[in-house]
Amino acid sequence: MKKNLLFLLSFCVVMFSCQEDEEPFISINQTEFTVSDVGGAKTISIESNTSWTAKSSANWCTITPSSGDASTKTITAKLATNDTYAARSCNIIITAGSISKTLTFNQESNLGLLITQDKYDLSNDAATIEVEVKANVEFDVTISVDWITQAATRSLSTSKLSFDIAKNKSYDNREGTITIKQKGGTLTSTIKVYQSQEYAIIISDKIKDISNNSQTLEIELKTNVDFKVIIPDDAKSWVSSTTTRALRTETLLLNITENKSYDVRTTEIYVRSKTTNINLQDTLTINQNSNTINIISVDKMGALGSILNQTQKDTITIMKVVGEINKADFDVMKSQMPQLRYIDLSEVKCENNKIPDEAIGAKHHDYNRYINTIILPQSVTTIGNYAFGGCHGLSGSLILPGGLTAIGEGAFYGCIMLTGSLNIPDGVTTIKKRSFHQCTGFTGTLTLPSKLTSIEESAFEDCFHFTGSLTIPSGVTRIEDSAFRRCVDFNGSLTFPTELISIGNWAFYKCSGFTGSLNLPTGLTTIGMFAFDGCSAFTGSLTLPDGVTKIAYNTFKDCSGFTGSLILPQKLTTIDSEAFSGCSGFTGLLTFPNELTTIRGNAFENCSGFTGLVFGDNVTSISDEVFKFCLNISGKIIFPISLKGIGSRAFMKTSKITSYRFPHTIPIYYSVNMLDGTNTIEVPKSAVETYKAAAGWKFYNIVGY
């Protein structure tokens, strides 16, 4: 038994010694492979006498399994598709103990034929385009049209191809293709070239001489672009364009009204490309003959009614009066001539050089609404009250006599068809109440006379469409209530004279187009309520003159364009309700003067740009919602001892304020939600417990100072 055990032990020792001395080995049937760009899988035979591991040098090449032992006989390499345009290689290293074998996989590149830009939109001018080609194959170039030719290049190996594009002299757009194709292969890239047409707007007959009758002109027009018809402002009353359903038309239709004047009228009509980068235009000149005019001579004032027979009164439409006339003669024209439309009074002498009160118009209802043109006497110096008031039919530009010195109350009230600019002669010193009220048709600038001293109530109210800047002349001391109310289309600066002392209620209400700074004269003492309400385009800071003691109700409401500081006058005592409500552009610290006692409700509501508040020594009342939505006021607010009350929601939505300091030992009356959130309230140390016990104050953090 002992002999057998000894033999077995000796055998094991011999076997163990043999294993310990055997060297590891790896045998692989193929170590280098070439694969196409599409990738795939390769199975490789492997033989080893020990365990091993495999590792790839690139993530596009993987090996399965990645480890094995003597029992593993095959491995598989998986190769991804090569989407690049360059060949690539990957090594898989198989390691067993101290030895390793390397498998190399070489993958072919993807075939590519690319162009960096496949579309060219060109004008009709001759041009050369340069096409960049990225390719790893040989290629040919094919051109589909004869107006594109390949230009010679300096190097046969260049990747940029040049092509000459001929000028397009036709009136049609055209397109062609350039095809770049792999030699002997299937790869191809195509470039499209679009060239615009020769653009044209051609009016065949450029001058039209026509009768005074109303008519429609047919103008032959040759064009291949979208066009617009431009009629000058001074011709829009008698020329209009009829649009057609077609995008392009060969016939331009112009409607011409009857020329009821005795003057030949002429205008130029422009046909212009709608596209801004196509500079095309042609011009048509229209000359229209005058109408037949009835010339009536009046040798004695008041005789017009007896000079005209009934047939003349019933049928005359156009009339020129010479001689001398008075109110009785105006009454004949106003009330006894139903067909009268055009009156030339240029050579007439009026009684007392004045167009009488209610000459053609009226203050209430007895006005003529059918007369559309009156040429005023050159000799008149005064236009009476409501001389043309309510004359809705008066149209065209208003040409006032150069020697005019006075325009009466309501002189042109409600003349809604007057158009163009208004130039008031320099001799006029006062614009009376309602002189041009509701003259809604003016579309140009307003030039005020140099000798003007006052602008009365509603002088230009509802003259909606005046444009440009407005300069109030030197010498004007008062602008009365509603003087420029709702003159909404001014789009320039507003300039005041140094002599101005008063701006009335609603004076510039809703004049939303004024731009630039609002520079108020230093001598100004009164600014009425709603004076600048809605003037939203003013910019910069606003300094109120020291003579102003009160900011009235809604004075600057919704003047949202200011972008700087608000400087209040030192003698200011009252800021009325909504005075600056909605002025969101004011910035910086808002400092109240020592004379100020009262700030009424919503005065600064939505003034979100202010960053801090400094109160004067005499403020007694801050009313409801004064600083509501003043979102950026921050830091500590210190109230004066003079303060007697703060209204409800006065500081609503002012969450950036860190604390409020009250010097009062006895709490002022607490209004609902008068302070925002749960801010810290600083009070004299001796009053802390008093505040904590007072109604409403217990919701705040009361601390002593």
Secondary structure, DSSP 8 states (H G I E B T S, - for coil): -HHHHHHHHHHHHHHHHHHHH----EEES--EEEE-TT-EEEEEEEEESS-EEEEESSTTEEEESSEE-TT--EEEEEE----SSS-EEEEEEEEETTEEEEEEEEE-----EEES--EEEE-SS-EEEEEEEEESS-EEEEESSTTEEE---S-TT-SEEEEEE----SSS-EEEEEEEEETTSS-EEEEEEEE-----EEES--EEEE-SS-EEEEEEEEESS-EEEE--GGGTTTEEEE--SSSS-SEEEEEE----SSS-EEEEEEEEESSTTS--EEEEEEEE-----EEEEESSTT-HHHHS-HHHHHH--EEEEEEEE-HHHHHHHHHS-TT--EEE-TTEEEGGGEE-TTSS--SSS---SS--EEE--TT--EE-TTSSTT-TT--B-----TT--EE-TTTTTT-TTB-S-EE--TT--EE-TTTTTT-TT--S-EE--TT--EE-TTTTTT-TT--S-EE--TT--EE-TTTTTT-TT--S-EE--TT--EE-TTTTTT-TT--B-----TT--EE-TTTTTT-TTB-S-EE--TT--EE-TTTTTT-TT--S-EE--TT--EE-TTSSTT-TT--EEEE--TT--EE-TTTTTT-TTEEEEE--TT--EE-TTTTTT-TT--EEEE--TT--EE-TTTTTT-TTEEEEE---SS--B--TT-S-TT-EEEE-GGGHHHHHHSTTGGGSEEEE-
